Amino acid sequence: MPGADDPAPDGPAVGHVGAAHDLVDRLLRPGEQILWAGQSDPRRMFVDADRYLIPFSAFFTTMVTIGLVSAARSHAHPVVIALLSAFVLVGLHMLVGRFAVKRHRERTDVYAVTTERVLITNGRRTRETDARRTDWYVDRSPGHVTVQWDDVSDLDTLFYGGSAAAQQYANTGLDGAPGARENFALYDVADGDALVAALRQVSGR
């Protein structure tokens, strides 16, 4: 089931195919076999959404920082200062912190296609979907492949948790917030042809 969490032993950053196979091997069911295993390319940090997210984040952080400094100088109510401080932290996360989140995810998450499932695991948390699903699509960029399964098309709003929001923030470091739904996806895989071949083999597409 997409998004299902399964506890698994702790695991550090992986970094090579052999370690990725070892991590996934712990999760296999009787008779299940690994067809492909890999990770996101940690050198690939930016996505199309960053073209507007970075300028917006910089503008937002600048404005709330100016507001905070002005409020502090005018001895504004502590609640106002606390609220503005929280907005500054939000802005800093949007501008800088989310890239640290994304880099950590790229270095620790392992992707795998087996004869039964598609898995995303870091050794502590595992998400999975049925490898026989055929509603996946491929997004190619120079040297990389992203594969997504459609898990949010039924969410027809632009607001938090809606399909447009889930698509907009995918793979930016702002996705995956608690309570938010997102497409099941394998992002920025350099070994893309082998990944797609394994998916075609098991899904019959």
HELIX and SHEET records of a PDB file:
HELIX    1   1 VAL A   17  ASP A   25  1                                   9    
HELIX    2   2 ASP A   50  ARG A   73  1                                  24    
HELIX    3   3 PRO A   78  LEU A   92  1                                  15    
HELIX    4   4 HIS A   93  GLY A   97  3                                   5    
HELIX    5   5 ARG A   98  THR A  108  1                                  11    
HELIX    6   6 SER A  163  GLN A  168  1                                   6    
HELIX    7   7 GLY A  192  SER A  203  1                                  12    
SHEET    1   A 4 ILE A  34  GLY A  38  0                                        
SHEET    2   A 4 VAL A 110  THR A 114 -1                                        
SHEET    3   A 4 ARG A 117  THR A 121 -1                                        
SHEET    4   A 4 THR A 126  ASP A 130 -1                                        
SHEET    1   B 3 TRP A 136  SER A 141  0                                        
SHEET    2   B 3 HIS A 144  TRP A 149 -1                                        
SHEET    3   B 3 PHE A 184  VAL A 189 -1                                        
END                                                                             
